[in-house]
Amino acid sequence: MPQLTAIEWDQFLAGYPKAHLLQTAAWGELKAEFGWRVARVVVKSQVGAQVLFRPMPMGRSIAYIPRGPVGEDWQALWPEVDALCKENGAVLLKLEPDIWEPTQGDQGAPPPGFRTSVHAIQPARTLVVDLRGDETEILERMKQKTRYNVRLALKRGVVVASSADLETFHRLMQTTSDRDRFGVHSLEYYQRAYELFYPLDMCELFLAEAQGQPLAGLMVFAHGRRAWYFYGASSDRFREFMPTYAVQWQAMRWARQRGCLEYDLWGVPDTDEQQLETEFNRRSDGLWGVYRFKRGFGGVLRRSVGPWDRVYNRPLYALYTWRMRGREG
């Protein structure tokens, strides 16, 4: 079966308004410019997948379906995906579905031919903020301190505005990376993401300023009735002005105004709520620091099913599994 163009794929997605942003053609185009190959297939006009391939040495690759497939009859899709994976020398196909736990029926178990993976690419657990109701209702669902900080930022003169200043945003990302010890993308990556999604009304960049200085930035994405907070950063200056709360609130307002019902804060530690609430005040490793911040916005803790792997080369998959377990240790 021939692969679909980006235009043909988005025409297919038009029939699935609940599809995840990571299955849009624009996301595939972004990844294709930064080290991945992308292929899109549809079977019976009812089920499809955007598959990303990460090249490896000696003509091998790792195949990946982020937050898909799209549609219901997954079993009809696998022969076409298997053929794609064979063409691209895939060692494995990693599947991270767009399905929350708990699930009905057998959706929580790996499909036939898949196994539970030791390695996830996207964060498994997140907080999802309900954007229904008016702004007062959304603020009332936040924790008192977070609501106070949103208002404090406004009182201290923090101004949040839409911007296309990716260079300033990237400098803030680098500052945050140095302070909190996490990796960031290149300036070119953020620029290309903005160029691909902003004309489609699927992205906005917000910068928070006070006293003429940029203090925080956030890039928010939206598709259908959902929005996602993927990238955010802040300066080391005037942190007591609470600019990160102001920019987060403005992103939620933007998402609500364009019709979104949910705002996904995208990534907290993968552990149960009881442990999160017990330990967040004394831990700052990994995603624990961001959980302390994100929990205040009143989101519901959700966890996606998966990740699941479909193995095509057992010896190389064993090596892959060994390496991934080593990284986690």
Summary of the structure (lengths in Angstrom):
residues: 329
radius of gyration: 20.4
end to end distance: 41.7
largest distance: 60.6
contacts: 1040
relative contact order: 0.16
helix: 41%
strand: 26%
